[in-house]
Amino acid sequence: MLKLLTTLLFLSGTAMLMAQFPTQGPGGFGTNNGLNVQRPGQSAQDSIQEEVKRDTFGVYRFFAKNPFQEKNFADTLLHDYVYQHDPARQRQWDYMHLGISGSAAQPIVYQPTLRRGFHLGWHQYDLYLKSADDIPFYRHESAFTNVGYNQLGDQNNSFFTLQFSRNFGKGFNASIDYQRLSQRGTTTLFTQQSLRNTTLGLNFWFKGQSGRYNAYLTLVNNKLERLENGGLVRDTLTLKGNLATPAQAEVFLESGRSRYQHEEAQFTQYFQLNRLGKRDTSNQDSLPLVAVAGKQIYQVAHSVSFQKIFSRYSDDDLTLLDTYYRNFNTDPRGIRNFVGHQKIENQFRLITYRSQGPLRGRVRQENGLLELGLVHAYHRIELEGKDSSLNEVFATGRWDLQPIPLLDLRLNAKLGLLGNIGDYQASGEMDFKLGKLGHLEGKASNQLYSPSLIQREFWVTQQRIWNNDFKKTLETNLEATLNIERFQVEVGAAYHLINNLIYFDTTGYAQQSGKPVSVLQFFVKKNFVFWRIHLDNQAILQQSSEDIVRLPQYFGKHSLYFEGKLFQVLNARIGVDVRYQAAYRADYYMPLIGQFQLQDKRSVDFYPAADVFAAFQVTKFRAFFKLENITRFIYPNNYLFYQTSFYPMPPSSGFRLGIKWLFLD
């Protein structure tokens, strides 16, 4: 039913969308990136976007779970990520993947993951999946469309993105968030290195005429399909002959297939209890419920969601049962793993804050937000050999406060009451303003969480491989950053302490450490500017106390570029990016379990990967050209660029081009 409704709404939305494009001659609006990823560490400011920012087109972006905090949509179009098409690199610290954009990925730099309640245990697709909480809503007066297209090496490799929002009559808004990343190249990729990631999000926002009621409906569908090759058998690659291609390289798997599908429908509504102040009649599309600044507002919120997840892996190559799958070989007919998960969740919240007043022409940032809530979730889990169910209840709280004018605090807490009783999460962020010196930012979190499903038990072809009785994991994270804006420099440190850490050993089995594991990090970011020449630098040092958490001891990336106007109208950025990491025994990705596991057979060498790029912008049109990993022209022909052990970047898939266009109506 969800699929049918999603399809119908998308078709109707697409018809309305096409009316937004101006005539472009033959071919319509064309087929020539962009990706909006809501992940930590994505903040940048770029002067090349000044024309977009001067043209303040009045689009503000927010999420249904927190409509009280907005961002100017122009700030999400920052130029740094125009030519950085790969989601693994659209962030402060990169992720490492399996050689191509869209493949399984994990952070190069250790980052904590805040947990609440039951979890399947898969994180390899976090960069590409979007839940209902990740699909943005937009407040605006005029419709807009933001469309992008990237060509990734050859015509079978592409990345298409679309964001669209429009008001329909009084009090109703609809928006679309769509992206498709395809890697289907037959000449540029290794054998079985094929994937397609598709995400479609539909949002509907209704505002009551009285101004006291707001309702948000989100439908989202993620579909990830891929062929799995298990990596290259040999660490180097020698291709001979004029017709040689990466497809000639020997890989571990020739018939592995995986599919992951995530569907969700969520309905959230807010009702204001008091009638303080008067309604803002100057703007019918305004999100604020009252126009009197400084008044205390009281609201009640309710959210209900249905989530369905399907995951499947299969391989019918019988010759690999004893050589590759080994301890996972449970049936002579082949390998199969299936997991189904359905969740129904209800959440109630009481909210109070001080009204900011009318919002016409400015971003909403309400002050003094205090929120108390209760969440109930029902889970239905289907495995190869059994079905089960689980109920859980969590109490939640949030408090944004400003105890003194120079200090902002944001506090969050969650406590398990049923099902996951004893689980908790407490986190906080601070921003202390230091005047002309800059500001000091701090983050802290402490959480106790239960093992995920795959850590507890795993089935292959209806046979249980393990059934673990692990303890809960206790994790503490501290981070501080000093931002000296005058000198364009940031310095910081972080400390992570994990007790009862669960990991996957060299055999692919889940294990729990009896020793506390700590990770210490120091990082710096410094930018230099001389005339129109820029040199942006950032690097991090990190050290783990135990060998079960393997991280490169250092990681850095640098960008040297010219930025300015060409021909008095064309904003341009032309330069080179370099990234590198220390040599270390990087993890191996095991496609059957969908996890990065320890391995002792190969090390990933130090390799300074350099990219040459040119990005251009005229008002709301942006384009880029890029050649990735030009280092391969300097290194020996058979020397490949690895980030994940056994999974190199294909040597012939480095040319990228793309455009992104913002249309306003």
C-alpha positions in Angstrom: 0.0 0.0 0.0 2.9 2.3 0.9 4.5 1.6 -2.5 1.3 2.4 -4.4 0.7 5.6 -2.5 4.3 6.7 -2.9 4.2 6.0 -6.7 1.0 8.0 -7.2 2.1 10.9 -5.2 5.5 11.0 -6.9 3.9 11.0 -10.4 1.5 13.8 -9.5 4.4 15.7 -7.9 6.5 15.2 -11.0 3.9 16.6 -13.3 3.7 19.8 -11.1 7.5 19.9 -11.0 7.9 19.9 -14.8 5.9 23.1 -14.9 8.6 24.8 -12.9 11.3 24.5 -15.5 11.8 27.3 -18.1 12.1 26.3 -21.7 15.6 25.1 -22.6 15.1 24.2 -26.2 15.5 20.6 -27.4 16.0 18.2 -24.6 14.1 20.2 -22.0 16.0 21.1 -18.8 18.8 18.6 -19.6 20.3 15.7 -17.7 23.3 17.3 -16.3 24.9 16.8 -8.5 24.3 17.4 -5.4 23.5 15.4 -2.3 22.2 16.7 1.0 23.4 14.4 3.7 22.4 15.1 7.3 25.5 13.8 9.1 27.8 15.2 11.7 30.8 17.3 10.6 29.2 19.0 7.6 29.8 22.7 8.1 31.5 25.1 5.6 31.4 28.6 4.4 32.4 29.6 0.9 32.6 33.0 -0.7 31.9 31.7 -4.2 28.3 31.5 -3.1 27.9 35.2 -2.5 25.6 35.7 -5.4 23.3 33.0 -4.2 23.3 34.5 -0.7 22.7 38.0 -1.9 19.7 36.7 -3.8 18.0 35.7 -0.6 15.1 33.8 -2.1 13.5 33.1 1.3 13.6 29.3 1.6 14.1 27.9 5.1 14.8 24.3 5.8 13.7 22.3 8.9 12.7 18.9 10.1 9.4 17.6 11.5 10.9 16.4 14.7 12.3 19.9 15.4 10.5 22.6 13.4 11.7 25.2 15.9 15.2 25.3 14.4 15.7 26.3 10.8 18.5 26.8 8.4 18.6 29.0 5.3 18.4 26.7 2.3 21.1 28.8 0.5 23.5 27.6 3.2 23.0 24.0 2.2 24.1 24.8 -1.4 27.7 25.5 -0.4 30.2 25.2 -3.1 32.6 22.8 -1.4 30.3 19.9 -2.1 29.3 20.8 -5.7 32.3 19.0 -7.1 32.5 16.6 -4.2 29.9 14.2 -5.6 30.8 11.2 -3.3 28.7 11.2 -0.1 31.7 9.6 1.7 33.6 12.9 1.2 30.8 15.4 1.8 31.8 15.9 5.4 34.5 17.2 7.7 36.1 13.8 8.0 35.8 11.3 5.2 34.4 7.8 5.2 36.3 4.9 3.6 34.3 2.7 1.2 34.9 -0.2 -1.1 36.4 1.8 -3.9 33.3 3.3 -5.5 30.8 5.9 -4.5 27.6 4.2 -3.0 29.4 1.2 -1.7 29.5 0.1 2.0 31.4 2.6 4.1 32.6 3.4 7.6 34.4 6.4 9.1 38.1 6.8 8.8 38.1 8.9 11.9 36.4 7.3 15.0 32.9 8.9 15.5 30.4 7.8 18.2 26.9 6.7 17.2 24.1 7.7 19.6 21.8 4.7 20.1 18.2 4.5 21.3 16.5 1.1 21.7 16.5 -1.9 19.4 18.8 -1.8 16.3 19.4 -4.4 13.6 23.1 -3.6 13.7 23.9 -2.5 10.1 25.7 0.8 9.6 27.4 0.3 6.3 24.8 2.2 4.4 24.3 5.1 6.8 25.6 7.6 4.2 22.9 6.7 1.7 19.8 5.8 3.7 17.3 8.4 4.7 14.7 7.9 7.4 11.5 10.0 7.8 13.5 12.2 10.3 16.1 13.0 7.6 13.7 14.3 4.9 13.5 18.2 5.2 10.5 20.4 5.0 10.7 23.9 3.5 9.1 27.2 4.5 9.0 29.7 1.6 6.8 32.0 -0.5 7.8 30.9 -4.0 8.3 27.4 -5.4 11.8 26.2 -6.0 13.5 23.2 -7.7 17.1 22.2 -7.1 18.2 19.5 -9.6 21.7 18.0 -10.2 23.3 15.4 -12.4 26.8 13.8 -12.3 28.5 11.5 -14.8 30.8 9.1 -13.0 33.3 7.7 -15.4 31.0 6.4 -18.1 27.4 6.7 -19.2 26.4 3.7 -17.0 27.6 5.5 -13.8 25.6 8.5 -12.8 24.2 10.4 -9.8 20.9 12.3 -10.1 19.4 14.4 -7.3 16.2 16.5 -7.0 14.7 18.7 -4.4 11.4 20.5 -5.0 8.9 22.3 -2.8 5.7 24.3 -3.5 2.8 25.8 -1.7 -0.7 24.7 -2.8 -3.4 27.1 -1.6 -3.6 28.4 1.9 -1.9 26.2 4.5 -0.7 23.3 2.4 2.9 22.5 1.2 4.3 19.5 -0.7 8.0 18.7 -1.4 10.1 16.0 -3.0 13.5 14.8 -2.1 14.9 12.2 -4.6 18.3 10.8 -5.4 19.6 7.9 -7.5 23.2 6.8 -7.5 24.1 4.1 -10.1 27.4 2.4 -10.7 26.8 0.0 -13.6 29.9 0.5 -15.7 31.2 -2.6 -17.6 34.6 -1.1 -18.6 35.5 1.1 -15.7 34.6 -1.1 -12.7 35.9 -4.5 -11.4 33.8 -7.6 -11.9 30.7 -7.7 -9.7 31.3 -4.1 -8.6 27.8 -2.9 -9.5 25.2 -1.1 -7.4 22.2 1.2 -7.5 21.0 3.3 -4.5 17.6 5.0 -4.8 15.9 7.2 -2.2 12.5 8.9 -2.6 11.1 11.1 0.1 7.7 12.9 -0.1 6.6 15.5 2.4 3.2 17.1 3.0 2.8 20.0 5.5 -0.6 21.3 6.6 -1.0 24.6 8.6 -4.3 25.2 10.3 -6.1 28.5 9.6 -6.1 29.4 13.3 -2.3 29.2 13.3 -2.2 26.8 16.3 -2.1 23.5 14.4 0.6 22.1 12.2 0.7 18.6 10.7 3.6 16.9 8.8 3.3 13.7 6.7 6.5 12.0 5.4 6.7 9.0 3.0 10.2 7.6 2.3 11.5 4.6 0.3 15.1 3.5 0.2 16.2 0.7 -2.1 19.8 -0.5 -2.3 20.8 -3.2 -4.8 24.3 -4.4 -5.4 26.5 -7.2 -6.7 29.2 -8.2 -4.2 32.7 -9.3 -5.3 34.4 -9.6 -1.9 37.4 -7.6 -3.1 40.4 -8.4 -5.3 42.3 -11.7 -4.8 45.7 -9.9 -5.5 46.9 -6.7 -3.9 48.2 -5.3 -7.2 46.8 -5.2 -10.7 48.6 -5.8 -14.0 46.6 -5.2 -17.1 48.1 -5.9 -20.5 46.8 -5.2 -24.0 44.9 -2.4 -25.6 41.5 -3.9 -24.6 42.4 -4.6 -21.0 39.9 -3.4 -18.4 39.5 -3.7 -14.6 37.0 -6.5 -15.3 39.9 -8.8 -16.0 41.0 -8.7 -12.3 40.3 -11.7 -10.2 37.8 -11.2 -7.5 36.7 -13.5 -4.6 32.9 -13.6 -5.4 31.2 -13.9 -8.8 27.6 -14.4 -7.8 27.1 -12.6 -4.5 24.0 -10.4 -4.4 22.6 -8.2 -1.7 19.4 -6.1 -1.4 18.4 -3.7 1.4 15.1 -1.9 1.4 13.8 0.6 4.0 10.3 2.0 3.8 8.7 4.4 6.3 5.6 6.5 6.8 5.5 9.1 9.6 2.8 11.5 10.7 3.7 14.3 13.2 1.4 17.0 14.5 1.8 20.0 16.8 -1.0 21.9 18.6 -0.5 25.1 20.5 -2.3 25.1 23.9 -2.3 28.8 24.7 -3.6 31.8 22.7 -1.0 34.3 23.7 -0.3 37.0 21.2 -1.8 37.6 17.8 -1.5 35.7 14.5 1.1 36.8 12.0 -1.2 37.9 9.1 1.6 39.3 7.0 2.7 35.9 5.8 0.2 33.0 5.4 3.1 30.6 4.9 4.8 31.6 8.1 5.6 28.7 10.5 5.3 30.8 13.7 2.1 30.4 15.6 2.2 33.8 17.2 3.7 37.2 16.3 4.6 38.5 19.8 8.2 38.0 20.6 9.3 36.9 24.1 6.0 35.2 25.0 6.0 31.7 26.4 4.4 29.2 24.1 3.1 25.8 25.2 2.5 22.9 22.7 1.7 19.3 22.6 3.1 17.1 19.9 2.3 13.5 18.7 4.1 11.4 16.1 3.2 8.0 14.8 5.4 6.1 12.3 5.5 2.7 10.5 8.9 1.4 9.4 9.6 -1.7 7.3 13.1 -3.1 6.6 14.0 -6.0 4.3 17.5 -7.3 3.9 18.7 -10.3 1.9 22.1 -11.7 0.8 22.6 -14.8 -1.4 25.3 -16.6 -3.3 24.7 -19.9 -5.2 28.4 -20.5 -6.1 29.0 -23.9 -4.4 32.7 -23.8 -5.0 33.2 -21.1 -2.4 31.4 -22.8 0.5 34.5 -24.2 2.0 37.1 -21.7 0.8 35.4 -18.3 1.3 32.4 -18.7 3.5 34.0 -21.5 5.7 32.3 -21.3 9.1 29.2 -19.8 7.6 28.7 -22.9 5.3 25.5 -24.5 6.7 23.9 -25.9 3.5 25.4 -27.5 0.4 22.9 -25.7 -1.8 24.4 -22.3 -1.2 24.4 -19.2 1.1 21.4 -17.1 2.1 20.6 -14.7 4.8 17.3 -12.9 5.3 16.1 -10.4 7.9 12.8 -8.6 8.1 11.9 -5.9 10.6 8.7 -3.9 11.1 8.3 -1.2 13.7 5.3 0.9 14.9 6.2 3.8 17.0 4.2 6.4 18.9 5.7 9.4 20.6 4.0 12.1 22.8 5.8 15.4 23.7 5.1 18.5 25.8 7.0 21.5 24.5 7.5 25.1 25.7 9.6 27.9 24.4 9.8 31.7 24.1 8.4 33.0 20.8 10.7 34.7 18.4 7.9 36.6 16.9 7.1 37.1 13.2 9.5 35.2 10.9 9.1 37.0 7.6 12.6 37.2 6.0 14.5 35.5 8.7 15.4 32.0 10.0 13.5 30.6 12.9 15.7 29.9 16.0 13.3 29.7 19.0 14.9 30.3 22.5 14.6 28.3 25.7 13.1 25.2 24.2 12.1 22.6 26.9 10.7 19.3 25.8 9.5 16.2 27.7 8.3 13.0 25.9 7.4 9.4 26.0 8.1 6.9 23.2 6.6 3.5 22.7 7.8 1.1 19.9 6.6 -2.3 18.9 9.1 -4.4 16.8 8.4 -7.5 14.8 11.5 -9.3 13.6 11.7 -12.1 11.0 14.8 -14.3 10.8 15.7 -17.3 8.7 14.7 -19.7 11.5 12.3 -17.8 13.8 10.1 -14.8 14.3 10.0 -12.7 17.5 8.6 -9.4 18.8 9.6 -6.7 21.3 8.0 -3.8 23.1 10.1 -0.9 24.4 9.3 2.4 26.1 11.7 5.4 26.4 11.3 8.7 28.3 12.9 11.6 26.5 13.9 15.1 27.4 15.5 18.1 25.7 16.5 21.5 27.0 18.1 24.4 25.0 19.1 27.2 27.3 21.3 30.3 27.6 22.4 30.6 31.2 24.5 33.7 30.4 24.5 35.8 27.1 27.8 34.3 26.0 26.9 30.6 26.5 24.5 28.4 24.6 23.7 24.9 25.9 21.7 22.1 24.3 21.0 19.1 26.5 19.3 15.8 25.5 18.4 12.6 27.6 16.7 9.3 26.9 15.9 6.5 29.4 14.7 3.0 28.7 11.6 1.9 30.7 10.5 -1.3 29.0 12.1 -3.9 26.8 15.4 -2.0 26.9 15.1 -1.1 30.6 18.3 0.3 31.9 19.4 1.7 28.6 20.1 5.4 28.7 21.6 8.3 26.7 22.7 11.7 28.0 24.3 14.2 25.7 25.0 17.9 25.5 26.6 20.6 23.4 28.0 24.0 24.4 29.0 27.1 22.4 30.9 29.7 24.5 31.5 33.0 22.7 35.0 34.5 23.4 34.5 37.8 21.6 37.0 38.7 19.0 39.0 35.6 19.8 36.3 33.3 18.5 34.3 30.7 20.3 34.8 27.4 22.2 32.6 24.5 21.3 32.2 21.4 23.4 30.3 18.0 23.1 29.8 15.3 25.6 27.7 12.1 25.7 27.3 9.1 27.9 25.2 6.1 27.0 24.4 2.5 27.9 22.9 0.4 25.1 22.0 -3.2 24.4 23.7 -5.3 21.8 22.2 -5.1 18.3 20.3 -8.0 16.7 23.2 -9.2 14.5 25.6 -9.0 17.5 23.2 -11.3 19.5 22.4 -13.8 16.8 22.9 -14.5 13.1 21.4 -17.1 10.8 22.5 -18.5 7.4 20.2 -20.7 5.3 17.9 -21.4 8.3 20.8 -22.4 10.6 21.9 -20.3 13.5 25.6 -19.4 13.4 25.8 -17.8 16.9 23.6 -16.9 19.8 25.4 -14.5 22.1 24.6 -13.3 25.6 26.6 -10.1 25.5 26.6 -7.4 28.2 25.4 -3.9 27.5 28.0 -1.4 26.1 28.9 1.7 28.1 30.3 4.5 26.1 31.6 8.0 27.1 32.6 10.7 24.5 34.2 14.1 25.1 35.2 16.7 22.5 36.3 20.3 22.6 37.1 22.7 19.7 38.5 26.2 19.8 37.6 28.2 16.8 39.7 31.3 16.3 37.9 33.0 13.4 40.3 35.9 13.1 43.1 33.6 12.1 40.9 31.0 10.4 42.1 28.2 12.6 40.4 25.5 14.6 42.1 23.2 17.1 40.5 20.5 19.2 40.7 17.2 21.0 38.4 14.3 21.6 38.4 11.3 24.0 36.2 8.2 23.6 36.0 5.4 26.2 34.0 2.2 25.4 33.4 -0.6 27.9 32.2 -4.0 26.7 32.9 -3.1 23.1 31.4 -5.6 20.6 33.4 -6.2 17.3 33.7 -8.7 14.5 36.9 -10.8 14.6 39.1 -12.1 11.7 36.6 -15.0 11.2 33.6 -12.6 10.9 32.2 -13.7 14.3 30.8 -11.2 16.8 33.0 -10.9 20.0 32.9 -8.8 23.1 36.0 -7.2 24.6 36.6 -7.6 28.3 38.9 -4.6 28.4 37.9 -1.0 28.2 38.9 0.5 24.8 39.8 4.2 24.5 40.5 6.4 21.5 42.3 9.7 21.8 42.2 12.3 19.0 43.8 15.7 18.3 42.8 17.7 15.2 43.6 21.0 13.6 42.1 23.0 10.7 43.9 26.0 9.2 43.2 28.0 6.0 45.6 30.4 4.3 44.6 33.1 1.7 47.0 35.0 -0.5 45.2 37.2 -3.1 42.9 34.7 -4.7 44.9 31.7 -3.9 43.6 29.5 -1.0 45.2 26.7 0.9 42.7 24.8 3.2 44.2 22.3 5.5 42.9 19.8 8.1 44.5 16.9 9.8 43.8 14.5 12.7 46.0 12.3 14.9 44.2 9.3 16.6 45.3 6.4 18.7 43.3 3.4 20.0 44.3 1.6 23.2 43.4 -1.9 21.8 44.1 -3.6 18.5 40.4 -4.5 18.0 39.7 -0.9 17.0 42.0 -0.3 14.0 42.4 3.3 12.8 45.0 5.1 10.8 47.2 7.1 13.2 46.8 10.2 11.1 44.5 11.4 8.3 44.7 14.6 6.4 43.3 16.5 3.5 44.4 19.7 1.8 43.0 21.9 -1.0 45.0 24.4 -3.0 42.9 26.4 -5.4 42.3 29.7 -7.2 38.9 31.3 -6.4 37.5 34.4 -8.1 35.6 35.8 -11.0 36.4 35.0 -14.6 35.2 37.3 -17.4 33.6 39.4 -14.6 30.5 37.1 -14.4 31.7 33.6 -13.8 32.6 32.5 -10.3 35.3 29.9 -10.4 37.3 27.6 -8.2 40.1 25.7 -9.8 42.6 23.6 -8.0 43.8 20.3 -6.5 42.7 18.3 -3.5 45.0 15.8 -1.7 44.0 13.3 0.9 46.0 10.6 2.7 46.1 8.4 5.7 48.8 6.4 7.6 49.5 2.8 6.6 47.7 0.3 8.8 45.8 -3.0 8.7 42.4 -1.7 7.6 39.3 -3.7 8.2 37.8 -6.1 5.6 34.2 -5.9 4.5 32.3 -9.2 4.7 29.2 -8.9 2.5 27.4 -11.8 4.0 27.2 -10.3 7.5 27.2 -6.7 6.2 30.0 -5.8 8.7 33.6 -4.5 8.6 35.7 -7.1 10.4 39.3 -7.4 11.5 41.8 -8.9 9.2 45.6 -9.7 9.5 46.5 -10.5 5.9 47.0 -7.1 4.2 47.9 -3.6 5.1 46.6 -0.5 3.4 49.7 1.6 2.4 50.2 5.3 2.6 48.9 6.8 -0.6 48.4 10.5 -1.3 45.4 10.6 -3.6 45.2 13.8 -5.5 42.2 15.2 -7.5 42.2 18.0 -10.0 39.0 20.0 -10.3 37.4 23.1 -11.8 34.0 24.3 -10.5 32.0 27.2 -12.0 28.9 29.1 -10.9 26.7 31.8 -12.5 23.9 32.9 -10.2 22.0 29.6 -9.6 23.7 27.4 -12.1 26.8 25.4 -11.1 29.0 23.0 -13.0 32.2 21.1 -12.4 34.9 18.9 -14.0 37.1 16.6 -12.0 39.8 14.0 -12.5 40.1 11.8 -9.4 43.3 10.1 -8.2 45.8 11.6 -10.7 48.4 10.0 -8.4 47.9 6.8 -10.4 49.8 8.5 -13.3 52.8 8.9 -11.1 52.8 5.6 -9.2 53.5 2.3 -11.0 50.7 1.1 -13.2 49.8 -1.8 -11.1 49.7 0.1 -7.8 46.1 0.7 -6.6 44.6 3.1 -4.1 43.1 1.3 -1.1 41.1 2.6 1.8 39.5 -0.7 2.8 41.6 -3.9 2.6 41.1 -5.9 -0.6 38.8 -3.2 -2.1 40.7 -0.7 -4.3 39.5 2.2 -6.4 39.2 1.2 -10.0 42.1 2.7 -11.9 40.1 3.9 -14.9 37.0 5.5 -13.4 38.4 8.9 -12.3 36.8 11.4 -14.6 33.7 13.2 -13.3 31.5 16.0 -14.6 28.2 17.4 -13.5 25.8 20.3 -13.2 23.4 21.6 -10.6 20.7 24.1 -11.2 18.3 26.0 -8.9 15.0 27.1 -10.3 12.7 29.6 -8.6 9.2 30.5 -9.4 
